[in-house]
Amino acid sequence: MSLEGELAALIGELPAGISEGVALGTGLADGYDFYESPLGMVVVTFNLRGVSGLGLAEGEWQQRFLSRTGRGLFRAEPPKSWARHIPAAIEAGRPGKVPVDLRSVSPFHQRVLRATAGIPRGEVRSYAWLAKEAGNPAAVRAAGSAVARNPIPLMIPCHRVVRSDGHLGNYSLGRPENKLILLNHEGADPGWLEDLARRGVRYRANVTTGIYCHPTCRSIRRSKPENVIDLREPIEGFRPCEVCRPA
């Protein structure tokens, strides 16, 4: 059967005698609903394990979900215990109290995404940082691939991940400009970040404390400007920040 045929058979029409609750509980299908976001309307898919996907509510989003998971979809309300937290998770850019279902990706991919979920709002981290946090510092390219295939963007904030050279890079949720919109929305200045990258600045250091950080780390951004210097690489006499753990 073609993808279109499978989609027609699965979406909005369950096998005879199977309720929506049974379909969700047995994994035959996921539910979905629509939510507002800084990028406009998005569709969130879910099952009893948690949120399984998030995408722009445009184009062939149903087909993309079916291709990725092999499961059908029907319009439904998520479990009440965490349904009210979904809008807050979208706005905050972290799952928070919303469980997530990452069964569709590999264990390493899961570790990368869980590290991504820990990047604070208004800050960015590099693919190299993600690889280190996921337990395999040499797997920088694999970490980048994992972020590019993030099934739950916005809640797992891959817009806060930049290239290892500091440039912003691409973004999987729609057009690349969406990454700029989200970073601006959170108070991170993408123009400033690109300027640092062009100048080869990877870290900023406080000469008083002797600590160097990622440029957007809240610790260095609270420092007095006259105490801050730009660094292309770590230098002797400075130690890494224990908050942002620069890679």
C-alpha positions in Angstrom: 0.0 0.0 0.0 1.3 3.5 -0.8 2.1 6.0 2.0 -1.0 7.9 1.0 -3.1 4.8 1.3 -1.7 3.9 4.7 -2.3 7.5 5.8 -5.9 7.4 4.7 -6.4 4.1 6.5 -4.8 5.1 9.7 -5.7 8.8 10.3 -9.1 9.5 11.8 -10.4 5.9 11.3 -9.6 3.2 13.8 -10.3 -0.5 13.2 -13.8 -1.7 14.1 -14.3 -2.3 17.8 -11.1 -0.4 18.9 -11.7 2.8 20.8 -9.4 5.8 20.8 -8.4 5.0 24.4 -7.4 1.4 23.4 -5.5 2.7 20.3 -3.5 5.1 22.5 -3.0 2.5 25.2 -1.8 -0.3 22.9 0.4 2.0 20.7 -1.7 1.6 17.5 -2.0 5.3 17.2 -1.1 8.6 18.8 -3.3 11.6 19.5 -2.7 15.1 18.3 -3.8 18.7 19.1 -2.9 22.2 18.1 -1.1 24.9 20.1 0.2 28.4 19.7 3.9 29.0 19.6 6.3 31.9 18.8 6.4 30.5 15.3 2.6 30.3 14.9 0.4 27.2 15.2 2.1 23.9 15.9 0.8 20.4 16.2 1.8 18.2 19.1 1.5 14.4 19.0 1.3 12.3 22.0 0.6 8.8 23.5 0.4 7.5 27.1 4.2 7.6 27.3 4.4 11.3 26.6 4.8 13.8 23.7 6.1 12.0 20.7 6.4 14.8 18.2 6.0 18.5 17.5 5.9 20.3 14.1 4.6 23.3 12.3 0.9 22.8 11.5 1.4 23.1 7.8 2.3 21.0 4.9 2.2 17.2 5.1 2.8 16.9 8.8 0.7 13.7 9.1 2.7 12.0 6.5 6.0 12.9 8.2 4.7 11.5 11.5 3.6 8.3 9.8 6.9 7.9 8.0 8.9 8.3 11.2 6.8 6.2 13.6 4.5 3.9 11.5 1.6 4.9 13.8 -1.7 6.5 13.0 -3.1 9.8 14.4 -6.5 11.0 15.6 -7.5 14.3 17.1 -7.7 14.0 20.9 -6.9 15.6 24.2 -3.7 14.6 26.0 -3.8 13.0 29.5 -5.1 15.6 32.0 -2.2 15.1 34.4 0.1 16.9 32.0 -2.1 18.5 29.3 -2.1 21.9 30.9 1.7 22.0 31.0 2.2 21.7 27.2 1.7 25.4 26.4 4.2 26.3 29.2 6.7 23.7 27.9 6.5 25.2 24.4 7.0 28.8 25.7 9.8 27.8 28.1 11.6 25.6 25.6 12.0 22.6 27.9 9.7 19.6 28.7 9.4 20.5 32.4 6.4 18.4 33.7 5.6 17.0 30.3 6.9 13.5 29.7 8.4 12.8 26.3 8.5 9.6 24.2 11.8 9.2 22.5 11.5 5.6 21.5 11.8 6.5 17.8 15.5 7.5 18.2 18.7 5.6 19.3 20.0 5.6 22.9 22.9 8.1 21.9 20.3 10.3 20.2 18.2 10.2 23.4 21.2 11.3 25.5 21.9 14.2 23.1 18.3 15.3 23.2 18.2 15.2 27.0 21.3 17.3 27.1 19.7 19.7 24.7 16.7 20.0 26.9 19.0 21.2 29.7 20.3 24.3 27.8 18.9 27.3 29.6 16.6 29.8 27.9 18.5 32.6 26.2 21.7 30.6 26.0 23.3 28.4 23.3 25.7 25.5 23.3 27.7 23.8 20.5 27.5 20.3 18.9 30.9 19.6 20.6 29.3 20.4 24.0 26.4 18.1 23.3 28.7 15.3 22.3 30.7 15.7 25.6 27.5 15.9 27.7 26.1 12.7 25.9 29.2 10.8 26.9 31.1 10.7 23.6 33.2 13.8 23.0 34.4 12.5 19.6 30.9 12.1 18.2 30.4 15.7 17.3 29.0 14.9 13.8 26.6 12.3 15.3 25.4 14.9 17.8 24.7 17.3 15.0 22.7 14.6 13.2 20.8 13.8 16.3 19.8 17.5 16.8 18.8 17.7 13.1 16.4 14.8 13.6 14.9 16.1 16.9 11.3 14.9 16.9 10.1 17.4 19.5 11.6 20.8 18.7 10.6 23.9 20.8 10.1 21.6 23.8 13.5 20.1 23.3 15.2 23.4 22.3 17.5 22.5 19.4 17.3 26.2 18.3 19.7 26.7 21.2 22.4 24.5 19.5 25.0 26.2 17.3 27.9 24.9 15.2 31.2 24.2 17.0 32.7 27.3 15.4 29.9 29.5 17.0 27.9 30.1 13.8 24.2 29.6 14.2 23.8 26.9 11.6 20.6 25.4 10.2 17.3 24.6 11.9 15.0 21.7 11.3 11.7 23.3 12.2 10.8 25.1 9.0 13.1 27.8 7.5 16.4 28.8 9.0 15.0 32.2 9.9 12.9 30.5 12.6 16.0 29.9 14.6 16.6 33.7 14.6 13.0 34.4 15.7 13.3 32.0 18.6 16.7 33.2 19.8 15.5 36.8 19.6 12.3 35.9 21.4 14.4 34.4 24.3 16.7 37.4 24.6 19.7 35.8 22.9 21.1 38.2 20.3 21.8 36.1 17.1 23.5 39.0 15.4 26.0 39.3 18.3 26.6 35.6 18.3 27.4 35.6 14.6 29.8 38.5 15.1 31.6 36.6 17.8 31.8 33.6 15.5 33.2 35.7 12.6 35.9 36.9 15.0 36.7 33.4 16.2 35.6 34.1 19.7 34.5 30.8 21.4 34.6 31.8 25.0 34.4 34.9 27.3 36.4 35.1 30.5 36.2 37.1 33.7 39.7 38.4 34.6 38.7 38.9 38.2 37.4 35.3 38.9 39.7 33.6 36.4 36.7 31.7 34.9 35.9 31.3 31.2 32.4 30.5 29.9 30.3 30.0 26.8 29.5 33.5 25.6 25.8 33.3 26.5 26.4 31.7 30.0 24.3 33.6 32.6 27.4 33.7 34.8 29.6 35.7 32.4 26.7 37.9 31.3 26.3 39.0 34.9 30.0 40.1 35.0 31.0 43.7 34.8 31.9 44.5 31.2 35.3 45.9 32.2 36.2 42.5 33.7 35.3 40.5 30.6 37.7 39.5 27.8 37.1 37.4 24.6 39.0 34.2 24.1 39.5 32.1 20.9 40.6 29.2 23.1 41.2 28.5 26.8 44.4 30.0 28.1 46.6 29.2 31.1 45.4 30.8 34.3 41.7 30.4 33.6 39.5 27.5 34.6 36.2 26.4 33.0 32.9 27.5 34.4 31.1 24.9 36.5 27.7 26.2 35.4 28.0 26.0 31.6 30.9 23.5 31.4 32.4 24.9 28.2 33.6 22.4 25.6 
